[in-house]
Amino acid sequence: MSDTFGSLIDKLFTVDMKMWNNQDVLYEIRNMSFEEYKQKYFEDETGAQNLWAILKKCCDLNVQRNDLIDEIDEKLIEIVETKKEDLKDSGFIQKSHKTY
């Protein structure tokens, strides 16, 4: 079964939260002087490796985010193109589940 609109939104929210948490380091760098930046990340190879890992993760999460946004757009178009009377049998509308 393909993802529902709600599950795609949930995935997008999860990726956004991961991006938010990962970008804290980038905001830290924003407030550093160039000398502080060099000292923290380029004084030894470990700092440079850590920075590379953070930047790579930010880029990967951004790609995931953009892919999910495209998937959500496609799902919305699919829903809109489906006739209203056919929605109930199409699988777009699912029974709600109460959580007590």
Beta strands, then each sheet from edge to edge (+ up, - down):
end
